[in-house]
Amino acid sequence: MRTPPLPLAEAQARLLALAPVLPIEHRAVGECLGFYLAEPLLARRTQPAAPLSAMDGYALRSADLPGPWCVIGESAAGHPFGETVDAGEAVRISTGAIVPSGADMVLVQEDATREGGAVHLTGEPPIPPDRHIRPAGMDFVAEAELIALGTRVGPAQIALAIAGGHSHLPVRRRLKLTVIDSGDELVLPGHLPDQHQLPASNGPMLCAMAAALPVELRHLGPIPDKLEALAAALESAGDADIIVTSGGASVGDHDLVRPALEAIGASIDFWRVGIKPGKPLLVARRGEQVILGLPGNPASAFVTAFLFLLPLLRAALGASAPLPRAISGRLAGPLGKGGSRMEFLRGAWDGVSVTLDPLQDSGALSPLARANALIVREAGAEEKATGTDVPLYLLENGGIA
């Protein structure tokens, strides 16, 4: 008796448990965009290292209000005033400059008037007195955790790491990914197909989906529907950390991924997931290498890549939260009853409501290109009225906010 398809969450958990463990390397911080931290990053210094002024004005003692004060010097960014401010004294100060010892208040220049060597209060003093002072350690202190393990490195994380005293970051090395598409009906992009043929679009689509991550991509195909040819392509990708195939993952006479995997010594971990589109998903292992067999229909390939391939890549690269995160969206129109499988319907999200595309065939690319979200319809769900909130995945950034 055939084993029933796995529920989505179970299939994702089983796949992520197989993710290869990539070695850690220390890369120059400016070269780490898109990588994930392989270790927690601790601050090597305190920021700011001393109290700084948040405004242009005068540093002085609040106890001396309402003044006037005698201006005895200047503190500028990079050029601190090295002496102590005593009673009745003030120091001209710039934004970002160190507040000199003895001063506990910055009187902004709009509330002061300078006459020769004296400054007078002409507006309102700050409440509290230290309102315009950034205290030492306001941002972070030495030895505190700057960035958590598994965080993706973006522009802000690069700046924070540098501010924390780091020139290199611990990350997993680039992942080696091989994409293979197969099928006798496929022709290379740029060649107009005959009626019995199709342009090979899945391989480039999968490469484009993975390209936002730190991967070394290799694309093979289209491979003809011959067991020897597909096995040879799989064998040639022996150095890849992960192989993803498109097409041939079912059990038809021309679906050869499974026998090809068996021919090269790979073991099948699981096959078939209870989702639509994308039921004939296949996962196998050859040593530490993970092989993911996706369906050939373009919408099926996209949805399964979104739900399985991208999370697998992120997990191998060290992401702390590799799965896409659902948000809640309001239906712009009614949604019919669910079937026997969980469904991922292509739709357009405008920030408030989501509109179901009228064409949901798994072989159609135009609704996929129009969509920026996947609407989740649970198996056996009741019909939902316009305005009902439903879970959905935003396609931008692979569903990772």
C-alpha positions in Angstrom: 0.0 0.0 0.0 1.3 3.4 -1.0 2.4 5.7 1.9 0.2 8.7 2.2 1.7 12.2 1.5 3.4 13.9 4.4 1.9 17.0 6.0 3.7 20.1 5.0 5.2 20.9 8.5 6.5 17.3 8.9 8.0 17.3 5.4 9.7 20.7 6.0 11.1 19.5 9.4 12.4 16.3 7.9 14.1 18.2 5.1 15.7 20.8 7.3 17.1 18.0 9.5 19.0 16.8 6.5 20.6 20.2 5.8 24.4 19.9 5.2 26.6 21.5 7.8 29.0 23.9 5.9 32.4 24.9 7.3 32.8 28.2 9.0 35.1 30.9 7.5 35.9 34.4 8.5 35.2 36.8 5.7 35.9 40.5 5.4 32.8 42.3 6.8 32.2 44.1 3.6 31.9 40.8 1.7 29.3 39.3 4.0 26.1 40.7 2.6 23.5 38.0 2.5 25.4 35.6 4.6 24.3 34.3 8.1 26.3 34.7 11.2 27.8 31.3 12.2 28.6 32.5 15.8 27.1 35.2 18.0 29.0 38.5 17.5 30.2 40.3 20.6 31.1 44.0 20.8 34.8 44.7 21.1 34.2 48.3 22.2 31.6 50.6 23.8 29.5 52.9 21.6 29.5 55.7 22.2 32.8 55.5 24.2 32.0 58.8 26.0 29.0 61.0 26.4 28.3 62.8 23.1 26.2 65.9 22.2 23.1 65.2 20.1 22.8 68.9 19.1 24.9 72.0 18.3 25.1 74.4 21.2 26.9 74.9 24.5 28.0 72.3 27.1 27.6 73.6 30.7 26.5 72.8 34.2 22.7 72.8 34.8 23.4 73.9 38.4 24.4 77.3 36.9 21.1 78.1 35.3 20.0 80.7 34.3 23.5 81.8 33.5 25.2 83.7 31.9 28.3 81.6 31.2 31.8 82.4 30.0 32.8 80.4 26.9 36.2 78.9 27.6 36.7 76.7 24.5 35.2 74.3 21.9 34.5 70.6 21.5 34.1 69.3 18.0 33.6 65.8 16.6 37.1 64.3 16.6 38.5 67.3 18.5 37.4 67.1 22.2 37.8 69.8 24.8 40.3 68.3 27.2 39.7 70.3 30.3 36.9 70.4 32.9 33.9 72.8 32.8 33.6 74.6 36.1 31.0 76.9 37.6 29.9 79.7 35.3 31.7 78.2 32.3 30.5 76.9 28.9 32.1 75.1 26.0 30.9 75.6 22.4 29.9 72.0 21.2 29.0 70.4 17.9 26.8 67.4 17.2 28.7 64.2 17.8 31.4 65.9 20.0 32.4 64.6 23.4 30.7 66.4 26.3 33.5 67.7 28.5 34.0 66.7 32.1 31.9 68.7 34.5 29.1 69.5 32.0 25.8 67.8 32.4 23.7 69.8 29.9 23.8 70.9 26.3 22.0 74.2 25.7 21.0 74.2 22.0 22.1 77.2 20.1 18.5 78.2 19.2 17.9 78.8 22.9 21.1 80.8 23.5 22.7 84.1 22.4 26.4 84.8 22.4 27.8 88.2 23.0 31.5 88.2 22.8 32.9 85.7 25.3 29.6 85.2 27.1 26.5 83.1 26.3 23.0 84.0 27.6 19.9 81.9 28.0 17.2 83.3 25.6 14.9 80.3 25.3 14.0 77.3 27.4 16.6 75.0 28.9 16.3 71.3 28.1 14.1 69.1 30.4 15.6 66.9 31.7 19.0 68.6 31.6 20.7 65.7 29.8 18.0 65.5 27.1 20.6 66.4 24.3 23.3 64.1 25.6 23.9 60.6 24.3 25.3 58.7 27.3 28.3 56.4 27.0 27.2 52.9 26.0 23.8 54.1 24.8 24.1 51.9 21.6 26.1 49.0 23.0 28.8 48.2 25.6 31.9 46.0 25.2 31.3 42.3 25.4 27.6 42.6 24.8 26.0 40.6 22.0 25.8 42.8 18.9 24.2 40.3 16.5 22.7 36.9 17.3 23.7 33.6 15.8 21.9 32.9 12.6 21.1 36.5 11.7 21.3 37.4 8.0 23.9 40.1 7.4 22.4 43.2 5.7 23.7 46.7 5.4 22.7 47.7 9.0 24.4 44.6 10.4 27.6 45.4 8.4 27.6 48.9 9.9 26.9 47.6 13.4 29.7 45.0 13.2 32.2 47.6 12.0 31.1 50.0 14.8 31.6 47.1 17.3 35.2 46.8 16.2 35.0 43.9 13.8 36.7 43.7 10.4 35.8 40.0 9.7 32.7 37.9 10.4 32.2 34.2 11.1 29.9 32.8 8.4 29.3 29.5 6.6 31.1 29.2 3.2 29.1 29.7 0.0 26.8 26.8 -0.6 27.4 24.8 -3.8 24.0 24.3 -5.6 23.4 22.5 -8.9 20.1 23.0 -10.7 19.1 20.3 -13.2 16.0 20.4 -15.4 15.0 17.4 -17.5 12.5 16.5 -20.1 12.5 15.6 -23.8 10.0 18.4 -24.5 12.3 21.2 -23.3 14.4 23.5 -25.5 17.0 26.0 -24.5 15.8 29.6 -23.9 16.0 31.6 -27.1 14.9 28.8 -29.4 11.4 28.9 -30.5 9.8 25.5 -29.7 7.7 23.3 -31.9 4.2 22.5 -30.9 5.4 19.4 -29.0 8.1 21.4 -27.1 8.4 24.0 -24.3 11.1 26.5 -23.5 13.1 25.3 -20.5 12.1 28.0 -18.0 12.2 26.2 -14.7 16.0 25.9 -14.4 16.6 29.7 -14.8 13.7 30.4 -12.5 15.1 28.2 -9.7 18.6 29.7 -10.2 17.0 33.2 -9.9 15.2 32.2 -6.7 18.5 31.0 -5.2 20.7 33.8 -6.4 19.7 36.1 -3.6 21.5 33.8 -1.2 25.3 33.2 -1.0 25.5 30.2 -3.3 27.7 29.0 -6.1 25.2 28.1 -8.9 25.7 25.5 -11.6 22.9 24.9 -14.1 22.7 21.6 -16.1 20.1 20.9 -18.7 17.7 20.5 -20.1 18.6 16.8 -19.8 16.7 14.3 -22.1 14.4 11.7 -20.6 17.0 8.9 -20.6 18.0 7.2 -17.4 21.7 7.2 -18.3 21.7 10.9 -19.2 20.0 11.9 -15.9 22.2 9.6 -13.8 25.3 11.1 -15.5 24.1 14.6 -14.8 23.5 13.7 -11.2 26.9 12.0 -11.0 28.6 15.1 -12.4 27.3 17.2 -9.6 29.0 15.1 -7.0 30.7 18.2 -5.4 27.5 20.0 -4.9 26.1 20.4 -1.4 22.6 20.4 -2.7 21.1 19.3 -6.0 17.7 20.4 -7.1 15.9 18.8 -10.1 12.9 20.0 -11.9 10.6 17.5 -13.7 10.5 13.7 -13.6 9.8 13.4 -9.8 6.5 11.5 -10.2 6.0 7.8 -11.1 5.1 8.0 -14.8 6.9 6.0 -17.5 9.1 9.0 -18.2 9.6 10.2 -14.6 13.2 9.1 -14.1 14.5 11.0 -11.2 13.9 8.3 -8.7 15.5 5.4 -10.6 18.4 7.8 -11.6 19.0 8.5 -7.9 18.9 4.9 -7.1 21.4 4.3 -9.9 24.0 6.7 -8.4 23.6 5.2 -4.9 21.3 7.9 -3.3 18.7 6.9 -0.8 15.2 8.3 -0.8 14.2 9.9 2.5 10.6 10.8 1.5 8.4 11.3 -1.4 5.1 13.2 -1.9 3.7 16.0 0.3 0.1 16.8 0.9 0.1 20.2 -0.8 -1.3 21.6 -4.1 0.5 22.4 -6.3 3.6 20.3 -5.6 2.5 16.9 -4.4 5.2 14.8 -6.1 8.1 16.3 -4.2 11.1 13.9 -3.6 14.0 14.2 -1.1 17.0 12.0 -1.2 20.6 11.8 0.2 23.9 10.7 -1.1 26.4 10.9 1.8 26.1 14.5 3.1 24.6 15.7 -0.2 20.9 16.5 -0.3 18.9 16.1 -3.5 15.6 17.7 -3.9 13.3 16.6 -6.7 10.7 19.2 -7.7 7.7 18.8 -10.0 8.0 20.0 -13.6 4.9 22.2 -13.8 6.2 25.7 -13.4 3.8 26.8 -10.6 4.5 23.5 -8.8 8.2 24.0 -9.1 8.0 27.6 -7.8 5.8 26.8 -4.9 7.9 23.8 -3.8 11.1 25.8 -4.2 9.6 28.6 -2.1 8.5 26.1 0.6 11.4 23.6 0.5 14.4 24.6 -1.5 14.9 28.2 -0.2 14.4 27.0 3.5 16.9 24.2 2.9 19.5 26.6 1.5 19.0 29.1 4.4 19.3 26.3 6.9 22.5 25.0 5.4 23.9 28.6 5.4 23.1 28.9 9.1 19.8 30.9 9.3 18.2 30.8 12.7 14.7 31.0 11.1 14.9 29.4 7.6 11.2 28.9 7.0 9.0 31.6 5.4 6.7 33.4 7.7 3.0 33.8 7.0 1.1 37.1 7.5 -2.6 37.8 7.7 -4.3 39.4 4.7 -7.9 40.3 4.0 -9.7 38.6 1.0 -10.6 41.1 -1.7 -13.2 38.5 -3.0 -14.7 35.2 -1.8 -12.6 32.1 -1.6 -14.2 28.7 -2.3 -14.0 25.5 -0.3 -10.7 23.7 0.1 -10.0 20.3 -1.3 -8.2 17.3 0.1 -4.8 19.0 0.2 -3.4 22.3 1.6 -3.3 24.7 -1.3 -1.1 27.7 -2.2 -3.0 30.0 -4.4 -1.3 32.8 -6.4 -2.6 36.2 -5.6 -1.8 40.0 -5.5 -1.4 41.7 -2.2 -1.7 45.5 -1.9 -0.7 45.9 1.7 -4.2 45.4 3.0 -6.1 42.9 0.9 -5.2 40.1 -1.4 -6.9 39.3 -4.7 -6.9 35.7 -5.9 -5.7 35.3 -9.5 -8.5 33.8 -11.7 -6.1 31.3 -13.3 -4.6 28.7 -10.8 -3.5 25.9 -13.2 -0.1 24.6 -12.1 1.1 24.7 -15.7 0.5 28.5 -16.1 3.2 31.0 -15.7 1.3 34.3 -16.2 -0.5 34.2 -12.8 2.8 33.4 -11.2 4.4 36.5 -12.7 1.4 38.6 -11.7 1.5 37.3 -8.1 3.4 38.7 -5.1 1.8 36.4 -2.6 0.7 32.8 -2.0 -2.7 32.5 -0.3 -2.9 29.5 2.1 -6.1 27.4 1.9 -6.2 24.6 4.4 -7.4 21.1 3.3 -11.2 20.9 3.8 -11.5 24.6 4.5 -15.0 26.1 4.4 -15.8 28.9 1.9 -14.6 32.3 3.0 -16.4 35.5 2.4 -14.9 38.8 1.1 -13.1 40.6 3.9 -12.2 37.4 5.8 -8.6 37.3 7.0 -6.5 34.4 5.6 -2.8 33.4 6.0 -0.6 34.3 3.1 3.1 34.3 2.2 4.7 37.3 0.6 7.0 36.2 -2.2 9.5 39.1 -1.9 12.7 38.0 -0.2 11.6 34.4 -0.2 8.9 35.1 2.4 11.5 36.2 5.0 10.5 39.6 6.5 
